[in-house]
Amino acid sequence: MSSEVKYQFTECEATPMECGSYQIVQVFDNGDAEAWEMENYKGGYEIDSHMMPNCVSVILKAPENGSSYYDDQVIRLSSDQVSMRVGTMKMGKSTVPVVKIVER
């Protein structure tokens, strides 16, 4: 289920991140998505909501190629892709990194 974006974005200089896979939690109306970094969860690739405290939450910017994310989707970066931190989002009391997946 999509939801309206309710956050404040702060841009920063793009810096590479180590994470190579994410699981989508929810997709916002603008195409951005809240996701969990998969490398921080050591139990495999399926994450249930009760496991959330063990995972790092990020916002993935909407893909520029016209595709879209969907809830519970697992994103695994290919060897020619990299995650770049491009800012932060203030969502309620939390501040999370904003990540854009780009070609190397």
C-alpha positions in Angstrom: 0.0 0.0 0.0 1.4 3.4 -1.0 1.5 6.2 1.4 2.1 9.9 1.2 5.6 11.2 1.9 5.9 13.0 5.2 9.5 13.9 5.7 12.1 16.7 5.4 15.0 16.0 3.0 18.5 17.5 3.5 20.9 17.0 0.6 24.6 16.2 1.1 27.6 15.4 -1.1 27.2 11.9 -2.6 29.2 9.3 -0.7 29.4 5.5 -1.4 27.7 3.1 1.0 28.7 -0.5 1.7 25.3 -2.0 1.5 24.6 -4.1 -1.6 21.0 -5.2 -0.9 17.8 -3.8 0.6 14.3 -4.9 1.3 11.5 -2.5 0.6 9.2 -1.7 3.5 6.8 0.7 1.9 6.7 2.8 -1.3 5.7 6.5 -1.1 3.5 8.2 -3.7 6.5 10.0 -5.2 8.2 6.6 -6.0 10.8 6.8 -3.1 10.7 3.9 -0.7 11.6 3.1 2.9 13.8 0.1 3.0 16.0 -2.0 5.3 19.7 -2.6 4.7 20.0 -6.4 4.2 23.6 -6.7 5.3 22.8 -5.8 8.8 20.4 -8.8 9.1 22.4 -12.0 9.4 19.5 -14.4 9.2 18.9 -14.5 5.4 17.0 -12.4 2.9 13.5 -12.4 4.2 12.8 -9.9 7.0 9.6 -9.9 9.0 8.4 -6.7 10.8 9.3 -8.2 14.2 13.0 -8.3 13.0 13.0 -4.5 12.3 15.0 -3.4 15.4 18.0 -5.4 14.0 18.0 -3.5 10.7 19.0 -0.1 9.5 16.3 1.9 7.8 17.0 4.0 4.7 15.1 5.9 2.0 15.8 4.7 -1.5 15.3 7.4 -4.2 12.9 6.4 -7.0 14.7 4.7 -9.9 15.5 7.0 -12.8 14.9 4.4 -15.4 11.1 4.5 -15.1 10.7 1.3 -13.1 9.2 1.4 -9.6 9.6 -0.3 -6.3 7.0 -2.5 -4.6 6.4 -3.5 -0.9 8.6 -6.4 0.3 10.8 -6.3 -2.8 14.4 -7.4 -2.3 16.9 -5.2 -4.2 20.3 -6.8 -4.8 22.8 -4.5 -6.5 24.7 -5.9 -9.4 28.5 -5.6 -9.6 28.2 -2.5 -11.8 25.9 -0.7 -9.3 26.7 1.2 -6.1 24.6 2.7 -3.3 25.3 6.4 -2.8 24.2 8.4 0.2 22.8 11.7 -1.2 21.2 13.1 1.9 19.1 12.5 5.0 15.4 12.5 5.8 13.8 13.6 9.0 10.8 11.3 9.6 9.1 12.0 12.9 11.8 11.6 15.5 14.1 9.6 13.3 16.7 10.8 10.8 17.7 8.2 8.2 20.1 8.2 5.2 18.7 8.8 1.7 20.3 6.4 -0.8 20.4 6.5 -4.6 21.4 3.4 -6.6 23.6 4.4 -9.5 25.8 2.7 -12.1 29.5 2.6 -11.4 
